[in-house]
Amino acid sequence: MKFDEIDKKLLEELAEDGRLSYVELAEKVGLSRVAVKDRIQSLKEKGIIEKFSVVINSEKIGKKVSAFFEVDVEPMMLQEVAQNLADNPHVASIYQMTGPSTLHTHVLVEDFTKLEAFINDELYSVEGITRVESSVILKRFKSRTGYKL
């Protein structure tokens, strides 16, 4: 999928502030509002823009503990375990990683009591999980909110 420097600039502006209007974007890239609307629609149709969303600071809404889990899974159970975890409201993201059927899982909870409950009740109880390794975030320096061009 090819895109030009104007598309790149549009993506950079939207990554910075996804609420910019077509008029504001047009001013920034030197095109008409209609041309910008058409380009954004094209970027969506090509799958380059997957969706527009809001980034929420989890700490500000009471999710003060952020932890990453490396979850090893029986290969035949990978899809089922991944879906089970993906459906859990505490799971912010989940990725299949290289290695022995490993799922990299990011969890957000209110406190360490909730984290312990998540581990004991919602991780260890899932059939197919063979090993869990965890790391708790102490301080966030940068958080990825989208691919930077």
NULUMRO-701202 format. One record per residue (C-alpha): x, y, z. Coordinates in Angstrom, 2 decimals. Example, Ala and Ser with C-alpha at 12.3 -4.5 7.8 and 13.67 -1.06 7.14 Angstrom:
% residues 2
@x = 12.30	y = -4.50	z = 7.80;
@x = 13.67	y = -1.06	z = 7.14;
***
This chain:
% residues 149
@x = 0.00	y = 0.00	z = 0.00;
@x = 1.54	y = 3.23	z = -1.03;
@x = 0.88	y = 6.64	z = 0.32;
@x = 2.59	y = 9.96	z = -0.29;
@x = 4.00	y = 12.71	z = 1.91;
@x = 0.57	y = 14.35	z = 2.29;
@x = -0.91	y = 11.09	z = 3.54;
@x = 2.03	y = 10.77	z = 5.91;
@x = 1.44	y = 14.31	z = 7.21;
@x = -2.29	y = 13.58	z = 7.67;
@x = -1.46	y = 10.46	z = 9.67;
@x = 1.03	y = 12.35	z = 11.83;
@x = -1.51	y = 15.10	z = 12.56;
@x = -4.26	y = 12.58	z = 13.36;
@x = -1.92	y = 10.58	z = 15.60;
@x = -1.24	y = 13.78	z = 17.53;
@x = -4.91	y = 14.85	z = 17.71;
@x = -7.53	y = 12.55	z = 16.22;
@x = -10.23	y = 15.18	z = 16.81;
@x = -8.93	y = 17.62	z = 14.19;
@x = -11.61	y = 18.59	z = 11.70;
@x = -11.21	y = 18.18	z = 7.95;
@x = -10.89	y = 21.98	z = 7.71;
@x = -8.08	y = 22.07	z = 10.29;
@x = -6.31	y = 19.17	z = 8.58;
@x = -6.71	y = 20.84	z = 5.19;
@x = -5.00	y = 23.97	z = 6.50;
@x = -2.10	y = 21.92	z = 7.86;
@x = -1.47	y = 19.99	z = 4.62;
@x = -2.47	y = 22.61	z = 2.03;
@x = -5.45	y = 20.81	z = 0.49;
@x = -9.18	y = 21.44	z = 0.37;
@x = -11.49	y = 20.01	z = 3.01;
@x = -13.02	y = 17.67	z = 0.41;
@x = -9.59	y = 16.39	z = -0.69;
@x = -8.62	y = 15.69	z = 2.92;
@x = -11.92	y = 13.88	z = 3.54;
@x = -11.33	y = 11.72	z = 0.44;
@x = -7.75	y = 10.90	z = 1.48;
@x = -8.80	y = 9.93	z = 5.00;
@x = -11.58	y = 7.76	z = 3.60;
@x = -9.05	y = 6.10	z = 1.29;
@x = -6.65	y = 5.50	z = 4.20;
@x = -9.51	y = 3.86	z = 6.13;
@x = -10.52	y = 1.70	z = 3.15;
@x = -6.90	y = 0.53	z = 2.68;
@x = -6.77	y = -0.43	z = 6.35;
@x = -3.97	y = 2.04	z = 7.11;
@x = -6.30	y = 3.81	z = 9.56;
@x = -7.97	y = 1.06	z = 11.55;
@x = -10.09	y = 3.27	z = 13.78;
@x = -10.22	y = 6.53	z = 15.67;
@x = -10.10	y = 6.27	z = 19.45;
@x = -9.34	y = 8.04	z = 22.68;
@x = -6.35	y = 7.33	z = 24.92;
@x = -7.41	y = 7.05	z = 28.55;
@x = -4.98	y = 7.51	z = 31.42;
@x = -5.78	y = 4.36	z = 33.39;
@x = -4.34	y = 5.74	z = 36.63;
@x = -6.76	y = 8.70	z = 36.53;
@x = -9.74	y = 6.34	z = 36.44;
@x = -8.55	y = 4.20	z = 39.34;
@x = -6.54	y = 1.49	z = 37.56;
@x = -3.35	y = 2.16	z = 39.51;
@x = -1.58	y = -1.18	z = 38.94;
@x = -0.33	y = -2.06	z = 35.47;
@x = 1.30	y = -5.44	z = 34.92;
@x = 2.60	y = -7.49	z = 32.01;
@x = 2.31	y = -11.26	z = 31.90;
@x = 4.12	y = -13.75	z = 29.72;
@x = 1.61	y = -16.58	z = 29.57;
@x = 2.74	y = -19.89	z = 28.10;
@x = -0.08	y = -21.97	z = 26.69;
@x = -0.52	y = -25.49	z = 25.40;
@x = -0.32	y = -25.07	z = 21.60;
@x = -3.70	y = -26.69	z = 20.94;
@x = -5.34	y = -24.32	z = 23.43;
@x = -3.74	y = -21.07	z = 22.21;
@x = -6.77	y = -19.59	z = 20.42;
@x = -9.16	y = -20.54	z = 23.21;
@x = -6.94	y = -19.15	z = 25.98;
@x = -6.24	y = -15.97	z = 23.98;
@x = -9.97	y = -15.38	z = 23.47;
@x = -10.68	y = -16.10	z = 27.13;
@x = -8.09	y = -13.52	z = 28.20;
@x = -9.16	y = -11.01	z = 25.52;
@x = -12.71	y = -11.14	z = 26.91;
@x = -11.50	y = -10.28	z = 30.42;
@x = -12.20	y = -6.62	z = 31.31;
@x = -8.86	y = -6.29	z = 33.14;
@x = -6.86	y = -7.21	z = 30.02;
@x = -5.83	y = -4.07	z = 28.11;
@x = -3.96	y = -5.86	z = 25.32;
@x = -2.84	y = -9.32	z = 24.34;
@x = -0.36	y = -10.43	z = 21.71;
@x = 0.92	y = -13.80	z = 20.53;
@x = 4.69	y = -13.81	z = 20.86;
@x = 7.43	y = -15.95	z = 19.41;
@x = 8.42	y = -18.86	z = 21.53;
@x = 6.46	y = -21.75	z = 22.97;
@x = 2.90	y = -20.50	z = 22.37;
@x = 3.39	y = -17.41	z = 24.50;
@x = 0.80	y = -14.66	z = 25.02;
@x = 2.08	y = -11.24	z = 26.10;
@x = -0.73	y = -9.77	z = 28.18;
@x = -1.11	y = -6.29	z = 29.66;
@x = -3.43	y = -6.06	z = 32.66;
@x = -4.78	y = -2.98	z = 34.45;
@x = -6.34	y = -3.27	z = 37.92;
@x = -7.19	y = -1.01	z = 40.84;
@x = -4.72	y = -2.33	z = 43.41;
@x = -2.48	y = -5.25	z = 44.36;
@x = -5.35	y = -7.12	z = 45.97;
@x = -7.14	y = -7.07	z = 42.61;
@x = -3.92	y = -8.11	z = 40.88;
@x = -3.57	y = -11.10	z = 43.21;
@x = -7.21	y = -12.02	z = 42.56;
@x = -6.69	y = -11.72	z = 38.79;
@x = -3.65	y = -14.01	z = 38.95;
@x = -5.27	y = -16.63	z = 41.20;
@x = -8.85	y = -16.56	z = 39.94;
@x = -8.58	y = -15.52	z = 36.32;
@x = -5.16	y = -16.69	z = 35.14;
@x = -4.36	y = -19.84	z = 37.07;
@x = -7.91	y = -21.13	z = 36.61;
@x = -7.74	y = -21.01	z = 32.79;
@x = -7.31	y = -24.45	z = 31.28;
@x = -4.35	y = -24.65	z = 28.91;
@x = -2.03	y = -22.18	z = 30.66;
@x = 1.24	y = -23.89	z = 31.53;
@x = 3.36	y = -21.04	z = 32.92;
@x = 2.88	y = -17.42	z = 33.98;
@x = 5.62	y = -14.85	z = 34.46;
@x = 4.71	y = -11.33	z = 35.58;
@x = 6.25	y = -7.87	z = 35.76;
@x = 4.62	y = -4.88	z = 37.43;
@x = 5.19	y = -1.43	z = 35.96;
@x = 6.73	y = 0.97	z = 38.45;
@x = 6.83	y = 4.07	z = 36.25;
@x = 5.73	y = 4.86	z = 32.70;
@x = 8.13	y = 6.94	z = 30.63;
@x = 6.45	y = 6.53	z = 27.25;
@x = 3.35	y = 4.76	z = 26.07;
@x = 2.69	y = 3.87	z = 22.46;
@x = -0.61	y = 5.21	z = 21.20;
@x = -0.08	y = 4.43	z = 17.54;
@x = 2.64	y = 3.97	z = 15.01;
@x = 4.79	y = 7.04	z = 14.54;
@x = 5.90	y = 7.77	z = 10.99;
***
